[in-house]
Protein backbone atom coordinates (compact mmCIF):
# COMPACT_ATOMS: atom_id res chain seq x y z
CA UNK A 1 0.00 0.00 0.00
CA UNK A 2 1.34 3.52 -0.77
CA UNK A 3 0.72 4.74 2.75
CA UNK A 4 2.77 1.88 4.16
CA UNK A 5 5.66 2.52 1.78
CA UNK A 6 6.26 5.94 3.32
CA UNK A 7 6.93 4.41 6.73
CA UNK A 8 9.56 1.92 5.57
CA UNK A 9 13.00 2.48 7.09
CA UNK A 10 14.76 1.78 3.79
CA UNK A 11 15.38 4.74 1.52
CA UNK A 12 15.35 2.78 -1.74
CA UNK A 13 11.63 2.15 -2.01
CA UNK A 14 10.11 1.41 -5.41
CA UNK A 15 8.86 4.97 -5.93
CA UNK A 16 12.08 6.61 -4.71
CA UNK A 17 14.10 4.49 -7.13
CA UNK A 18 11.84 5.48 -10.03
CA UNK A 19 11.99 9.23 -9.31
CA UNK A 20 15.76 9.05 -8.87
CA UNK A 21 16.26 7.34 -12.23
CA UNK A 22 13.88 9.79 -13.87
CA UNK A 23 15.70 12.77 -12.42
CA UNK A 24 19.01 11.38 -13.69
CA UNK A 25 17.67 11.43 -17.25
CA UNK A 26 16.17 14.91 -16.88
CA UNK A 27 19.30 16.47 -15.37
CA UNK A 28 21.71 14.84 -17.82
CA UNK A 29 19.45 15.55 -20.78
CA UNK A 30 19.04 19.23 -19.92
CA UNK A 31 22.77 19.67 -19.26
CA UNK A 32 23.74 18.05 -22.56
CA UNK A 33 21.12 19.76 -24.70
CA UNK A 34 21.62 23.21 -23.16
CA UNK A 35 25.37 23.31 -23.78
CA UNK A 36 25.15 21.73 -27.24
CA UNK A 37 22.48 24.20 -28.36
CA UNK A 38 24.59 27.11 -27.10
CA UNK A 39 27.49 25.84 -29.23
CA UNK A 40 25.16 25.61 -32.23
CA UNK A 41 23.99 29.22 -31.75
CA UNK A 42 27.60 30.43 -31.68
CA UNK A 43 28.57 28.31 -34.70
CA UNK A 44 25.64 29.48 -36.82
CA UNK A 45 25.36 33.12 -35.80
CA UNK A 46 29.00 33.96 -34.95
CA UNK A 47 27.37 36.59 -32.76
CA UNK A 48 27.64 37.27 -29.04
CA UNK A 49 24.35 39.19 -29.29
CA UNK A 50 22.45 36.16 -30.55
CA UNK A 51 24.12 34.03 -27.90
CA UNK A 52 23.01 36.45 -25.16
CA UNK A 53 19.45 36.40 -26.55
CA UNK A 54 19.48 32.58 -26.42
CA UNK A 55 20.66 32.64 -22.79
CA UNK A 56 18.07 35.28 -21.86
CA UNK A 57 15.17 33.42 -23.50
CA UNK A 58 16.05 30.23 -21.63
CA UNK A 59 16.75 31.99 -18.31
CA UNK A 60 13.84 34.47 -18.18
CA UNK A 61 11.21 31.78 -17.35
CA UNK A 62 13.29 30.77 -14.32
CA UNK A 63 12.46 34.17 -12.82
CA UNK A 64 8.76 34.32 -13.66
CA UNK A 65 7.45 30.76 -13.95
CA UNK A 66 8.32 29.16 -10.56
CA UNK A 67 6.05 31.35 -8.45
CA UNK A 68 3.02 30.74 -10.72
CA UNK A 69 3.69 27.04 -11.24
CA UNK A 70 4.30 26.59 -7.50
CA UNK A 71 0.82 27.88 -6.71
CA UNK A 72 -0.79 25.67 -9.35
CA UNK A 73 1.19 22.56 -8.36
CA UNK A 74 -0.11 22.74 -4.80
CA UNK A 75 -3.58 21.98 -6.21
CA UNK A 76 -2.77 19.43 -8.88
CA UNK A 77 -0.90 16.15 -9.05
CA UNK A 78 2.85 16.78 -9.06
CA UNK A 79 3.43 13.23 -10.25
CA UNK A 80 1.31 13.81 -13.36
CA UNK A 81 3.01 17.14 -13.94
CA UNK A 82 6.46 15.50 -13.82
CA UNK A 83 5.76 12.79 -16.36
CA UNK A 84 3.69 15.05 -18.63
CA UNK A 85 6.54 17.57 -18.72
CA UNK A 86 8.99 14.78 -19.57
CA UNK A 87 6.67 13.66 -22.40
CA UNK A 88 6.55 17.29 -23.59
CA UNK A 89 10.36 17.52 -23.45
CA UNK A 90 10.68 14.32 -25.45
CA UNK A 91 8.34 15.73 -28.12
CA UNK A 92 10.12 19.09 -28.32
CA UNK A 93 13.60 17.55 -28.57
CA UNK A 94 12.39 15.11 -31.24
CA UNK A 95 10.76 17.98 -33.15
CA UNK A 96 13.93 20.08 -33.07
CA UNK A 97 16.02 17.08 -34.10
CA UNK A 98 13.76 16.57 -37.14
CA UNK A 99 13.83 20.28 -38.04
CA UNK A 100 17.62 20.51 -37.83
CA UNK A 101 17.99 17.27 -39.78
CA UNK A 102 15.99 18.87 -42.62
CA UNK A 103 18.58 21.64 -42.85
CA UNK A 104 16.14 24.46 -42.02
CA UNK A 105 16.81 26.90 -39.19
CA UNK A 106 15.18 30.14 -38.01
CA UNK A 107 16.73 31.99 -35.09
CA UNK A 108 13.50 33.81 -34.03
CA UNK A 109 11.61 30.50 -33.86
CA UNK A 110 14.56 28.90 -32.08
CA UNK A 111 14.44 31.68 -29.48
CA UNK A 112 10.73 30.96 -28.89
CA UNK A 113 11.58 27.24 -28.68
CA UNK A 114 14.20 27.99 -25.99
CA UNK A 115 11.67 30.08 -24.06
CA UNK A 116 9.21 27.15 -24.06
CA UNK A 117 11.96 24.78 -22.94
CA UNK A 118 12.85 27.22 -20.16
CA UNK A 119 9.22 27.29 -19.00
CA UNK A 120 9.09 23.49 -18.96
CA UNK A 121 12.37 23.20 -17.10
CA UNK A 122 11.36 25.82 -14.51
CA UNK A 123 8.00 24.14 -13.88
CA UNK A 124 9.61 20.69 -13.75
CA UNK A 125 12.08 21.78 -11.07
CA UNK A 126 9.32 23.13 -8.81
CA UNK A 127 7.26 19.96 -9.35
CA UNK A 128 10.27 17.72 -8.70
CA UNK A 129 11.43 19.62 -5.60
CA UNK A 130 7.89 19.52 -4.18
CA UNK A 131 7.21 15.85 -5.05
CA UNK A 132 10.61 14.34 -4.16
CA UNK A 133 10.18 14.75 -0.34
CA UNK A 134 6.92 12.78 -0.49
CA UNK A 135 8.87 9.71 -1.63
CA UNK A 136 11.47 9.78 1.16
CA UNK A 137 10.94 7.43 4.08
CA UNK A 138 11.17 8.84 7.60
CA UNK A 139 14.69 9.44 8.90
CA UNK A 140 16.30 9.40 5.45
CA UNK A 141 16.10 13.02 4.33
CA UNK A 142 19.83 13.77 4.63
CA UNK A 143 20.74 10.56 2.80
CA UNK A 144 18.18 11.22 0.05
CA UNK A 145 19.35 14.76 -0.60
CA UNK A 146 22.98 13.68 -0.61
CA UNK A 147 22.02 11.47 -3.55
CA UNK A 148 20.18 14.33 -5.26
CA UNK A 149 23.21 16.59 -4.82
CA UNK A 150 25.59 13.99 -6.30
CA UNK A 151 23.31 13.58 -9.32
CA UNK A 152 23.24 17.34 -9.78
CA UNK A 153 27.03 17.35 -9.65
CA UNK A 154 27.31 14.51 -12.15
CA UNK A 155 25.14 16.48 -14.59
CA UNK A 156 27.91 19.09 -14.84
CA UNK A 157 30.25 16.34 -16.10
CA UNK A 158 27.95 15.96 -19.12
CA UNK A 159 28.95 19.39 -20.44
CA UNK A 160 32.25 18.18 -21.98
CA UNK A 161 30.47 14.98 -23.08
CA UNK A 162 27.85 17.02 -24.93
CA UNK A 163 30.62 19.07 -26.55
CA UNK A 164 32.30 15.87 -27.77
CA UNK A 165 29.06 14.40 -29.14
CA UNK A 166 28.08 17.71 -30.76
CA UNK A 167 31.37 17.87 -32.62
CA UNK A 168 31.33 14.22 -33.71
CA UNK A 169 27.68 13.34 -34.44
CA UNK A 170 26.00 16.75 -34.65
CA UNK A 171 23.15 18.34 -32.71
CA UNK A 172 20.26 16.63 -34.53
CA UNK A 173 21.23 13.02 -33.61
CA UNK A 174 22.14 14.17 -30.08
CA UNK A 175 18.71 15.74 -29.55
CA UNK A 176 17.10 12.59 -30.96
CA UNK A 177 18.90 10.47 -28.36
CA UNK A 178 17.87 12.88 -25.59
CA UNK A 179 14.24 12.73 -26.79
CA UNK A 180 14.21 8.94 -26.50
CA UNK A 181 15.69 9.13 -22.99
CA UNK A 182 13.05 11.63 -21.85
CA UNK A 183 10.29 9.43 -23.29
CA UNK A 184 11.57 6.36 -21.41
CA UNK A 185 11.83 8.39 -18.19
CA UNK A 186 8.26 9.67 -18.58
CA UNK A 187 6.87 6.18 -19.15
CA UNK A 188 8.74 4.94 -16.06
CA UNK A 189 7.48 7.84 -13.93
CA UNK A 190 3.86 6.95 -14.69
CA UNK A 191 4.45 3.82 -12.57
CA UNK A 192 4.93 5.80 -9.32
CA UNK A 193 2.19 4.80 -6.85
CA UNK A 194 2.61 7.26 -3.96
CA UNK A 195 -0.66 8.76 -2.77
CA UNK A 196 -0.46 12.56 -2.97
CA UNK A 197 -2.35 13.14 0.24
CA UNK A 198 -1.95 16.92 0.13
CA UNK A 199 -4.55 16.89 -2.67
CA UNK A 200 -7.15 15.52 -0.26
CA UNK A 201 -6.29 18.29 2.21
CA UNK A 202 -6.71 20.93 -0.47
CA UNK A 203 -10.08 19.55 -1.55
CA UNK A 204 -11.30 19.55 2.06
CA UNK A 205 -10.13 23.07 2.91
CA UNK A 206 -10.57 24.93 -0.39
CA UNK A 207 -13.98 25.31 -1.98
CA UNK A 208 -13.06 27.82 -4.70
CA UNK A 209 -12.18 27.05 -8.29
CA UNK A 210 -8.58 25.79 -8.27
CA UNK A 211 -8.12 26.53 -11.93
CA UNK A 212 -9.24 30.16 -11.92
CA UNK A 213 -6.75 33.01 -12.32
CA UNK A 214 -8.13 34.63 -9.15
CA UNK A 215 -7.43 31.48 -7.15
CA UNK A 216 -3.90 31.24 -8.55
CA UNK A 217 -3.26 34.85 -7.49
CA UNK A 218 -4.68 34.08 -4.05
CA UNK A 219 -2.41 31.05 -3.78
CA UNK A 220 0.63 33.11 -4.75
CA UNK A 221 -0.31 35.66 -2.08
CA UNK A 222 -0.76 32.86 0.46
CA UNK A 223 2.64 31.45 -0.47
CA UNK A 224 4.42 34.73 0.19
CA UNK A 225 2.30 35.19 3.32
CA UNK A 226 3.45 31.80 4.59
CA UNK A 227 7.09 32.65 3.87
CA UNK A 228 6.77 36.01 5.63
CA UNK A 229 5.10 34.40 8.65
CA UNK A 230 7.75 31.69 8.95
CA UNK A 231 10.68 33.79 10.16
CA UNK A 232 13.14 30.91 9.96
CA UNK A 233 12.31 30.09 6.32
CA UNK A 234 12.34 33.79 5.46
CA UNK A 235 15.83 34.19 6.92
CA UNK A 236 17.05 31.21 4.89
CA UNK A 237 15.43 32.54 1.69
CA UNK A 238 16.90 36.04 2.11
CA UNK A 239 20.37 34.65 2.81
CA UNK A 240 20.25 32.49 -0.30
CA UNK A 241 19.15 35.50 -2.34
CA UNK A 242 22.46 37.14 -1.38
CA UNK A 243 24.31 33.86 -1.93
CA UNK A 244 22.85 33.58 -5.43
CA UNK A 245 23.70 37.23 -6.13
CA UNK A 246 27.34 36.66 -5.19
CA UNK A 247 27.35 33.43 -7.19
CA UNK A 248 26.08 35.37 -10.21
CA UNK A 249 28.96 37.82 -9.89
CA UNK A 250 31.42 34.93 -9.63
CA UNK A 251 30.02 33.16 -12.71
CA UNK A 252 30.61 36.28 -14.81
CA UNK A 253 34.06 37.26 -13.54
CA UNK A 254 36.06 34.11 -12.92
CA UNK A 255 36.42 32.59 -16.41
CA UNK A 256 37.42 35.92 -18.03
CA UNK A 257 39.98 36.44 -15.24
CA UNK A 258 41.56 33.04 -15.94
CA UNK A 259 41.61 33.71 -19.70
CA UNK A 260 43.24 37.12 -19.26
CA UNK A 261 45.72 35.97 -16.62
CA UNK A 262 47.01 32.65 -18.00
CA UNK A 263 47.82 31.27 -21.41
CA UNK A 264 45.11 28.68 -22.15
CA UNK A 265 43.33 30.06 -19.11
CA UNK A 266 40.13 28.16 -19.82
CA UNK A 267 42.02 24.89 -19.25
CA UNK A 268 43.27 26.09 -15.89
CA UNK A 269 39.77 27.23 -15.03
CA UNK A 270 38.40 23.75 -15.78
CA UNK A 271 41.22 22.16 -13.77
CA UNK A 272 40.62 24.38 -10.73
CA UNK A 273 36.84 24.14 -10.71
CA UNK A 274 36.99 20.47 -11.61
CA UNK A 275 38.27 19.98 -8.08
CA UNK A 276 35.08 21.59 -6.76
CA UNK A 277 33.08 19.00 -8.70
CA UNK A 278 35.22 16.25 -7.18
CA UNK A 279 34.66 17.77 -3.74
CA UNK A 280 30.89 17.85 -4.24
CA UNK A 281 30.86 14.22 -5.36
CA UNK A 282 32.97 13.03 -2.41
CA UNK A 283 30.97 15.20 0.00
CA UNK A 284 27.72 13.68 -1.28
CA UNK A 285 29.03 10.18 -0.67
CA UNK A 286 30.13 11.17 2.85
CA UNK A 287 26.67 12.53 3.67
CA UNK A 288 25.10 9.34 2.33
CA UNK A 289 27.15 7.29 4.78
CA UNK A 290 27.42 9.61 7.79
CA UNK A 291 24.45 11.46 9.25
CA UNK A 292 25.14 14.81 10.92
CA UNK A 293 23.67 14.75 14.44
CA UNK A 294 20.45 16.77 14.49
CA UNK A 295 21.56 19.10 17.28
CA UNK A 296 24.67 20.19 15.32
CA UNK A 297 23.18 20.84 11.84
CA UNK A 298 22.49 24.53 12.36
CA UNK A 299 25.99 25.21 13.71
CA UNK A 300 27.59 23.22 10.90
CA UNK A 301 25.52 25.02 8.26
CA UNK A 302 26.36 28.49 9.59
CA UNK A 303 30.07 27.68 9.76
CA UNK A 304 29.98 26.29 6.20
CA UNK A 305 28.18 29.36 4.83
CA UNK A 306 30.86 31.66 6.26
CA UNK A 307 33.89 29.49 5.43
CA UNK A 308 33.05 28.78 1.78
CA UNK A 309 32.29 32.48 1.20
CA UNK A 310 35.70 33.47 2.59
CA UNK A 311 37.49 30.76 0.61
CA UNK A 312 35.79 31.71 -2.65
CA UNK A 313 36.65 35.34 -2.07
CA UNK A 314 40.33 34.58 -1.48
CA UNK A 315 41.21 31.69 -3.79
CA UNK A 316 42.08 33.80 -6.87
CA UNK A 317 44.92 35.39 -4.88
CA UNK A 318 46.67 32.01 -4.45
CA UNK A 319 48.81 29.75 -6.70
CA UNK A 320 47.04 27.17 -8.89
CA UNK A 321 47.70 24.16 -6.61
CA UNK A 322 46.27 26.08 -3.64
CA UNK A 323 43.31 27.17 -5.77
CA UNK A 324 42.59 23.52 -6.50
CA UNK A 325 42.72 22.59 -2.82
CA UNK A 326 40.48 25.50 -1.86
CA UNK A 327 37.96 24.67 -4.59
CA UNK A 328 37.91 21.06 -3.41
CA UNK A 329 37.05 22.36 0.06
CA UNK A 330 34.42 24.71 -1.42
CA UNK A 331 32.89 21.71 -3.20
CA UNK A 332 32.59 19.70 0.00
CA UNK A 333 31.22 22.73 1.82
CA UNK A 334 28.72 23.45 -0.94
CA UNK A 335 27.30 19.95 -0.85
CA UNK A 336 27.07 20.15 2.95
CA UNK A 337 25.19 23.44 2.67
CA UNK A 338 22.80 22.02 0.08
CA UNK A 339 22.10 18.79 1.96
CA UNK A 340 21.38 20.45 5.30
CA UNK A 341 19.29 23.27 3.88
CA UNK A 342 17.14 21.28 1.45
CA UNK A 343 16.54 18.30 3.73
CA UNK A 344 15.58 20.66 6.57
CA UNK A 345 13.25 22.97 4.65
CA UNK A 346 11.57 20.26 2.57
CA UNK A 347 10.79 18.16 5.65
CA UNK A 348 9.54 21.25 7.51
CA UNK A 349 7.20 22.81 4.93
CA UNK A 350 3.73 21.16 4.83
CA UNK A 351 3.12 19.03 1.72
CA UNK A 352 0.24 21.23 0.57
CA UNK A 353 2.52 24.33 0.61
CA UNK A 354 5.71 22.88 -0.85
CA UNK A 355 4.96 24.07 -4.38
CA UNK A 356 4.42 27.67 -3.33
CA UNK A 357 7.46 27.67 -1.04
CA UNK A 358 9.75 26.16 -3.69
CA UNK A 359 8.40 28.55 -6.32
CA UNK A 360 9.03 31.60 -4.14
CA UNK A 361 12.48 30.33 -3.07
CA UNK A 362 13.52 29.60 -6.67
CA UNK A 363 12.26 32.98 -7.84
CA UNK A 364 14.30 34.80 -5.17
CA UNK A 365 17.42 32.76 -5.95
CA UNK A 366 17.08 33.35 -9.69
CA UNK A 367 16.49 37.07 -9.14
CA UNK A 368 19.65 37.20 -7.04
CA UNK A 369 21.71 35.36 -9.67
CA UNK A 370 20.46 37.60 -12.49
CA UNK A 371 21.14 40.74 -10.45
CA UNK A 372 24.66 39.49 -9.70
CA UNK A 373 25.30 38.76 -13.38
CA UNK A 374 23.98 42.21 -14.32
CA UNK A 375 26.13 44.20 -11.88
CA UNK A 376 29.33 42.15 -12.25
CA UNK A 377 30.46 43.89 -15.42
CA UNK A 378 29.76 47.35 -14.00
CA UNK A 379 31.79 46.61 -10.88
CA UNK A 380 34.84 45.64 -12.93
CA UNK A 381 34.88 49.14 -14.45
CA UNK A 382 36.06 50.52 -11.10
CA UNK A 383 37.71 47.52 -9.42
CA UNK A 384 39.87 44.55 -10.55
CA UNK A 385 38.04 41.21 -10.91
CA UNK A 386 39.70 39.62 -7.89
CA UNK A 387 38.84 42.59 -5.69
CA UNK A 388 35.23 42.51 -6.85
CA UNK A 389 34.98 38.80 -6.07
CA UNK A 390 36.55 39.25 -2.63
CA UNK A 391 34.17 42.12 -1.85
CA UNK A 392 30.98 40.29 -2.80
CA UNK A 393 32.04 37.13 -1.00
CA UNK A 394 32.68 39.15 2.16
CA UNK A 395 29.14 40.46 1.65
CA UNK A 396 27.91 36.85 1.40
CA UNK A 397 29.67 35.91 4.65
CA UNK A 398 28.19 39.00 6.32
CA UNK A 399 24.70 38.00 5.09
CA UNK A 400 25.19 34.56 6.67
CA UNK A 401 26.09 36.16 9.99
CA UNK A 402 23.16 38.60 9.87
CA UNK A 403 20.34 36.39 8.56
CA UNK A 404 21.33 32.86 9.60
CA UNK A 405 23.32 33.75 12.70
CA UNK A 406 21.02 36.60 13.72
CA UNK A 407 17.99 34.43 13.06
CA UNK A 408 19.22 31.52 15.16
CA UNK A 409 16.07 31.51 17.30
CA UNK A 410 13.96 30.73 14.22
CA UNK A 411 16.42 28.95 11.88
CA UNK A 412 17.95 26.48 14.35
CA UNK A 413 14.63 24.66 15.10
CA UNK A 414 14.21 24.07 11.33
CA UNK A 415 17.76 22.88 10.70
CA UNK A 416 18.04 20.79 13.88
CA UNK A 417 14.86 18.77 13.40
CA UNK A 418 15.01 14.97 13.32
CA UNK A 419 14.10 13.94 9.77
C-alpha positions, -999 to +999 in steps of 0.1 A: +000+000+000+013+035-008+007+047+028+028+019+042+057+025+018+063+059+033+069+044+067+096+019+056+130+025+071+148+018+038+154+047+015+153+028-017+116+022-020+101+014-054+089+050-059+121+066-047+141+045-071+118+055-100+120+092-093+158+090-089+163+073-122+139+098-139+157+128-124+190+114-137+177+114-172+162+149-169+193+165-154+217+148-178+195+156-208+190+192-199+228+197-193+237+180-226+211+198-247+216+232-232+254+233-238+252+217-272+225+242-284+246+271-271+275+258-292+252+256-322+240+292-317+276+304-317+286+283-347+256+295-368+254+331-358+290+340-349+274+366-328+276+373-290+243+392-293+225+362-306+241+340-279+230+364-252+194+364-265+195+326-264+207+326-228+181+353-219+152+334-235+161+302-216+167+320-183+138+345-182+112+318-173+133+308-143+125+342-128+088+343-137+074+308-140+083+292-106+061+313-084+030+307-107+037+270-112+043+266-075+008+279-067-008+257-094+012+226-084-001+227-048-036+220-062-028+194-089-009+162-090+028+168-091+034+132-102+013+138-134+030+171-139+065+155-138+058+128-164+037+151-186+065+176-187+090+148-196+067+137-224+066+173-236+104+175-234+107+143-254+083+157-281+101+191-283+136+176-286+124+151-312+108+180-331+139+201-331+160+171-341+138+166-371+138+203-380+176+205-378+180+173-398+160+189-426+186+216-429+161+245-420+168+269-392+152+301-380+167+320-351+135+338-340+116+305-339+146+289-321+144+317-295+107+310-289+116+272-287+142+280-260+117+301-241+092+272-241+120+248-229+129+272-202+092+273-190+091+235-190+124+232-171+114+258-145+080+241-139+096+207-137+121+218-111+093+231-088+073+200-093+103+177-087+114+196-056+079+195-042+072+159-051+106+143-042+102+148-003+069+128-005+089+097-016+115+098+012+109+074+041+112+088+076+147+094+089+163+094+054+161+130+043+198+138+046+207+106+028+182+112+000+193+148-006+230+137-006+220+115-036+202+143-053+232+166-048+256+140-063+233+136-093+232+173-098+270+173-096+273+145-122+251+165-146+279+191-148+303+163-161+279+160-191+289+194-204+322+182-220+305+150-231+278+170-249+306+191-266+323+159-278+291+144-291+281+177-308+314+179-326+313+142-337+277+133-344+260+167-347+232+183-327+203+166-345+212+130-336+221+142-301+187+157-295+171+126-310+189+105-284+179+129-256+142+127-268+142+089-265+157+091-230+130+116-219+103+094-233+116+064-214+118+084-182+083+097-186+069+062-191+087+049-161+075+078-139+039+069-147+045+038-126+049+058-093+022+048-069+026+073-040-007+088-028-005+126-030-024+131+002-019+169+001-046+169-027-072+155-003-063+183+022-067+209-005-101+196-015-113+196+021-101+231+029-106+249-004-140+253-020-131+278-047-122+270-083-086+258-083-081+265-119-092+302-119-068+330-123-081+346-092-074+315-072-039+312-086-033+348-075-047+341-041-024+310-038+006+331-047-003+357-021-008+329+005+026+314-005+044+347+002+023+352+033+034+318+046+071+327+039+068+360+056+051+344+086+078+317+089+107+338+102+131+309+100+123+301+063+123+338+055+158+342+069+170+312+049+154+325+017+169+360+021+204+346+028+202+325-003+192+355-023+225+371-014+243+339-019+228+336-054+237+372-061+273+367-052+273+334-072+261+354-102+290+378-099+314+349-096+300+332-127+306+363-148+341+373-135+361+341-129+364+326-164+374+359-180+400+364-152+416+330-159+416+337-197+432+371-193+457+360-166+470+327-180+478+313-214+451+287-221+433+301-191+401+282-198+420+249-193+433+261-159+398+272-150+384+238-158+412+222-138+406+244-107+368+241-107+370+205-116+383+200-081+351+216-068+331+190-087+352+162-072+347+178-037+309+178-042+309+142-054+330+130-024+310+152+000+277+137-013+290+102-007+301+112+029+267+125+037+251+093+023+272+073+048+274+096+078+245+115+092+251+148+109+237+148+144+204+168+145+216+191+173+247+202+153+232+208+118+225+245+124+260+252+137+276+232+109+255+250+083+264+285+096+301+277+098+300+263+062+282+294+048+309+317+063+339+295+054+331+288+018+323+325+012+357+335+026+375+308+006+358+317-027+367+353-021+403+346-015+412+317-038+421+338-069+449+354-049+467+320-044+488+297-067+470+272-089+477+242-066+463+261-036+433+272-058+426+235-065+427+226-028+405+255-019+380+247-046+379+211-034+370+224+001+344+247-014+329+217-032+326+197+000+312+227+018+287+235-009+273+199-008+271+202+029+252+234+027+228+220+001+221+188+020+214+204+053+193+233+039+171+213+014+165+183+037+156+207+066+132+230+047+116+203+026+108+182+057+095+213+075+072+228+049+037+212+048+031+190+017+002+212+006+025+243+006+057+229-009+050+241-044+044+277-033+075+277-010+098+262-037+084+285-063+090+316-041+125+303-031+135+296-067+123+330-078+143+348-052+174+328-059+171+334-097+165+371-091+196+372-070+217+354-097+205+376-125+211+407-104+247+395-097+253+388-134+240+422-143+261+442-119+293+422-122+305+439-154+298+474-140+318+466-109+348+456-129+349+491-145+361+505-111+377+475-094+399+445-106+380+412-109+397+396-079+388+426-057+352+425-069+350+388-061+365+392-026+342+421-019+310+403-028+320+371-010+327+391+022+291+405+016+279+369+014+297+359+046+282+390+063+247+380+051+252+346+067+261+362+100+232+386+099+203+364+086+213+329+096+233+337+127+210+366+137+180+344+131+192+315+152+161+315+173+140+307+142+164+289+119+179+265+144+146+247+151+142+241+113+178+229+107+180+208+139+149+188+134+150+150+133+141+139+098 
